[in-house]
């Protein structure tokens, strides 16, 4: 699963915010929560692609499990579009 997760493209400053510690936390969380938590709420079993910070690190969030959720790529993109911090490519 980690290989599939790592295929996602990251910003050049990604390693400044997230390092080896985050990788370990992320991998543990993904192992414990292998399905998209939003899809599960809607009765669908979709494998997770991303571990998402509910409160972003840039806004004071932490890597605590209570601030994390497993999401598929579609749900992760939808959350960021709703937040207005990502744009669609048209």
C-alpha positions in Angstrom: 0.0 0.0 0.0 2.9 2.4 0.8 4.2 2.1 -2.8 0.8 3.1 -4.2 0.6 6.0 -1.7 4.1 7.2 -2.6 3.2 7.5 -6.3 1.3 10.7 -5.5 3.2 13.8 -6.6 4.4 16.1 -3.8 5.3 19.7 -3.6 9.1 20.4 -3.6 8.9 21.6 0.1 7.1 18.5 1.1 10.0 17.0 3.1 10.4 20.3 5.1 6.9 19.7 6.5 6.8 16.0 6.5 9.8 13.8 7.2 10.6 10.3 8.2 8.5 10.6 11.3 5.4 11.4 9.3 6.1 8.5 7.0 6.1 6.1 9.9 2.9 7.7 11.4 1.2 7.7 8.0 2.1 4.0 7.3 0.8 2.9 10.7 -2.4 4.8 10.2 -2.9 3.5 6.7 -2.3 -0.1 8.0 -4.9 0.4 10.7 -7.4 2.2 8.3 -7.0 0.6 4.9 -10.3 1.9 3.5 -11.5 5.5 2.7 -13.3 6.6 5.8 -15.7 8.9 3.9 -16.6 6.1 1.5 -17.2 3.7 4.4 -19.7 6.2 5.9 -21.6 5.9 2.6 -21.5 2.1 2.5 -18.7 1.8 0.0 -15.4 -0.1 0.6 -12.8 1.9 -1.3 -9.1 1.4 -0.7 -7.4 4.5 0.8 -4.8 6.5 -1.2 -4.0 9.3 1.2 -3.8 10.0 4.9 -5.4 13.4 5.3 -4.9 15.9 8.1 -8.3 17.2 9.2 -6.7 20.4 10.6 -3.8 21.1 8.2 -0.3 21.3 9.7 -0.1 24.8 8.3 -3.1 25.8 10.5 -1.8 24.2 13.7 -2.8 20.6 13.1 -0.8 17.7 14.3 0.0 14.1 13.3 -2.1 12.8 16.1 -4.4 10.0 15.0 -7.5 12.1 16.0 -6.4 14.6 13.3 -6.0 12.0 10.6 -8.3 10.2 8.2 -7.7 7.7 5.4 -9.2 8.9 2.1 -9.4 7.7 -1.5 -8.0 10.1 -4.1 -11.5 11.2 -5.1 -12.6 12.1 -1.6 -9.2 13.7 -0.8 -9.5 15.9 -3.9 -13.1 16.8 -3.0 -12.2 17.9 0.5 -9.4 20.2 -0.8 -11.7 21.6 -3.5 -14.3 22.3 -0.8 -11.6 24.0 1.3 -10.6 26.1 -1.8 -6.9 25.2 -1.5 -6.7 23.2 -4.7 -7.9 23.9 -8.2 -9.2 21.7 -10.9 -7.1 21.3 -14.1 -9.4 22.4 -17.0 
